[in-house]
């Protein structure tokens, strides 16, 4: 049950951080102010870090990478 909760929280955090930042950075045609750009870039960085952590955790669970 704990792994299921972890997975759901992970997916929610990934969706919260990564999807809006990708949408704004790559598909939004409006100009961003420097403050907005830094905020979106921060969200994008957090999302990428979460993605890397999730892939590493998955590889650990599959036994392909040591802890």
N, C-alpha and C positions, 0 to 999 in steps of 0.2 A: 504494500500500500504506500509506503514511503517513496518508492521509486516512481509510482504513478503520480503522486503529488509533486515530486521534484520535476517530472517531465512536464506536467501541466503548467507549473509556475515558470519553468524554463521557456516553454513555447509562448506563454503570455508575455514574458519579458522580452523575448526576441521579437515578437510581433510589435510590441509597444515601441521598442527602440529602433529596430532596423527598417521596418516597412515605411513609416512616415519619412524617415530621413532619405531613403532611396527614392521615394516618390518626389520629394522636394528637390533633392540634388539633381536628379537625372530627367525628370519629366515635367517639372513645373517651369513655365516660361517667364514667370515674373522675376524681377530683379530682387535679390536679397540685400539687406543692409549688412554691414560687417558684423554686427551683433547677431543678427539672425543666422548668418553663415557660420559663425563660430558655434552657435547653439546646435544647428543642424549637423555640423561636422562632429561635434561632441557626441550627439546621439548616434551618428553613424559609427564612430569609433567604439562606443559601448556595444552596439549591435554586432559589430565584427568580432569584438573580443568575446562576446557571449557565444557567437557561432563557433569560434575556434575552441572555446571551452567545451561546448556541446559535442563537437566532433571528437575531441580528445577523450571525453568521457565515454562516448559510444565505442571508440576503439579499445578503451580499457575494459569495457564490459564484454566486448567480443574476444578479448584476450590477445589482441594483436600488438598492443603496446603495454609495457610494464608501468606500474604506478609511479 
